Amino acid sequence: MSDKPKSKLRWRLLRWGLIGLALSATLAAILVTEENWRLKHAWENFKHEAEARGERFDMASVVPPTVPDDQNFFCAPIVASTLAWERQHQNNGPDKTVADVASRMQFNIYPGDSESWPTNGGNWQRSTLTDLVPWQRLYRNFAETPEGKTNVYPVPAQPQSPAADVLLALGRFDPALDALRQASLRPYARIPLDYASDFDAAGELLPWLARMKGCAQFLNLRILAELQNNQGAQALEDVKLLLRVNDCVREQPLLISHLVRIAIMAIALQPVYEGLAGHHWSDAQLAELEQTLSQQDYLADYEFAMRGEKATAIDTFEKERITREMKNVADDKGTVVTNRLRWMPSAYFYGNELAFAQMHQQFIAPLVDLTNRIAAPAALRQAQAIIQDRMKHYSYYQTKARMLFPAIANSVQRYVRIQAQVDLACVACALERYRLAHGNYPETLDALTPQFITQLPHDLINGQPLHYRRTDKGQFVLYSIGWDENDDGGKVFLTSKGSVDQKKGDWVWQYPAQ
């Protein structure tokens, strides 16, 4: 008899437990639904107000327009075949060892064992020039190896000058270089990507960016050898080709493509520096070089890339909300991995879309004043401090946005630095033209306008004139005060590893002591 009350009690407890669980689930569902609606409403209100001011958040606003195939750099045979081969290779296509690499932009200047590769090249930021003797030795030694006898980098029977030997070795790439030069004459460059796929598009782009950098290293070495071989006219043509190849992804809305462009522009400045230091160019060639460099506008590129990154991030968050799948590029080969977010509430995605758009508006966009061409290092430091403080307080609706902020915000320093360095190179061209005309460098930069340069660029950090002085040995020091906003008198600071510290000291253009 005593078992029946116990059974009834257990049943009542189970029933009330189930009722409580149902009520809790119902309450949770109501709260989630309310949060979904609240964040969706907040995001849509923000977007509506921003769009009324002219902002755009859709990918269509940043995707480059289609162009005719016969005018598209990426549809030229050598480039199109390279892209096709990369896609096949990513999909376990033809073996790379049997591909016709010479016709597919495989400009590999590093044969053999990596231990034999030259490592101490020139560095214009440290006022050092390139020594081609290690490169000459590399190609001659490689020619004696079994691999070198079949994978030929031509070498003469007897050593010539280092520059002549390097040019001969690099001659193996002449057919591909000629094809690339023809491709560069096409007026447009639109890479055939599916921009709606976001991370898949980035994955397809990464192999091409690696090819671009390899091409830049090849052209850099070739130009340096041409300069040392007294082939200034050919060197100038190859500088222009290098910049054209670098500009082929200028209209891509993905930040990674712009960061690679910046890295390649830094490579291109070395032969520009050495050509000026060695007085290799005529007045007409210098005028053409300055005109070519002045067309580079990395401040405008920053504004475009940030809009592209904003649209890409928000489009990605929205696709994740719809599909409940999160994709990430896992490595530099473009491998994409997918994580499932099946039970994630919509409020999570709306909140991160809103948080990222707000951070872009409040912190990222104002870092560069494109109208006055001034950057704001102090504003970046303040923004970083604010975001760092917010990171201490967990916010479910801002986790993804906050994770993206550091990499995106820190890129501004790279844009400003490379534009400042391009500006220094333009002024250096004008200074060399003045020297050719007058036999020495001017007392002040004002003497350069308007004959040798139409308008002098100012220091992007503070809007003041660039610093310039002649030295006792007939040279000059030209510099911007740099990212730390301190005038160090034209001093370059080094890191503990010996590389140039880009966040301390001045950004300086000066030639080695003669």
Secondary structure, DSSP 4 states (H G I P E B T S, - for coil): -THHHHHHHHHHHHHHHHHHHHHHHHHHHHHHHHHHHHHHHHHHHHHHHHHHTT---SGGGTSPPP--GGGBGGGSHHHHHHHHHHHHHHTT-S-GGGS-GGGGT------S-GGGS-----BGGGTBPPP-HHHHHHHHHHHTSHHHHHS-----SS---HHHHHHHHHGGGHHHHHHHHHHTTSSB------GGGTHHHHHHHHHHHHHHHHHHHHHHHHHHHHHHTT-HHHHHHHHHHHHHHHGGGTT---HHHHHHHHHHHHHHHHHHHHHHHTT---HHHHHHHHHHHHT--HHHHHHHHHHHHHHHHHHHHHHHHHH-EEEEE-STT--EEEEE-TT--HHHHHHHHHHHHHHIIIIIGGGEETTTTEE-HHHHHHHHHHHHHHHTS--TTTHHHHHHHHHHHHHHHHHHHHHHHHHHHHHHHHHHHHHHHHSS--SSGGGGTTTT-SS--B-TTTSSBPEEEE-TTS-EEEEE-TTTT---SSPEEE-TTSSEEEEEE-EEE-PPP-
